[in-house]
Amino acid sequence: MEYIYGALLLHKLGHAVTEENLKKVIHATGSQVDESKLKALIASLHGVDISAELANANVAVAAPSAGAASSAPAKEEKKEEKPSESAAGLASLFG
């Protein structure tokens, strides 16, 4: 998680999201850098427009909350079956 936060912080501050810059951010927190996580994140971000992805994420998150706030939760009614009805349904399986 800290690698993603570091990448977002670099992006927010206008710095390039590179291995070197991300290493500096991780070291600044007092943590040890996991090279495999670092390389995987940098590789997955190659060619990604972070600003556009964040803009799309805001729209995707905002849409469900608007619909959920306007609708009242519906109560589910439980339909209880009598034991004889249940047993009759099971008996037909073994006929």
N, C-alpha and C positions, 0 to 999 in steps of 0.2 A: 504494500500500500504506500509506503513512504517513497518509493520510486515514482509512482504516479503523481503523488503530491508534489514531489520535487520537480517533475516535468511540468506540471501545471504552474508551479511557482515561477520557474524559469520563463515559461511562455508569458505569464502575466506581467513579468518585469521587462519583457522585451528582449530576453537573451535567447540565443540559439539553444535548442534542446539537443546537446551533444553528450557523448560519454564523459568527456572531460568536465563539462559544466555540471552534469548530474553527480559525478563523483565528488565535486567540491561541495555540493549541497548536502549530500549524504554524510560526508566527513564533518561538515559543520554541525550536524546534529549529534555527533559523538558516536555514530554507528559505524560498523564495519561494512564495506561495500561487497556485495555478492556479485561477482563479475558476470555470472550467468544470467541473473535477473536483470542486470544493467544492460547487457548486450541484447537480451530478448526484448526489452522495452524499447530500446533505441531502434532495433530492427522493425518492430511492429509499428513504430511511429514514422518510419521512412515514407515520405510522400503523402502524409496525412496533413490536411489543413486543420490544425487544432481549433482555430477560431470558428470555422464552419461547423465542426463536430460539436463544439460547445453550444453554438446557437441552435443546432438541431436537438441537442439533449434538453435544452430549456423548453422547447416547444413540446417535446414528447412527455416531459414530466408535468407540464402545466395542464395539458389536455385532460388527463384522467381526474385530476383533483377538482376541476371545474364541474365536471359531470357528477362526481360523487357527492359534492356539497349540495347540489340542488335536489337530489333524490333522497327520499326518506327510506330507511331500511325496511324491507318487507318482512313480515313475520311468516315463518314457515309453519304450516299446520302439519302435525304428525298424524298419520293415519295408522291406527292400530289394527292389526289383524288378529282375529280370534285364533287360538291354537288349532281348532279343528280345520279352519281354512288353510292354514299353513301345512298341516299334516296331509290334507287332501292333495295339495300341490306337489308335495314330496312323493306321495304314493303313486302319482301318475308317472313319475320318472322311472320307477322300478316295475311298473305295471304288471 
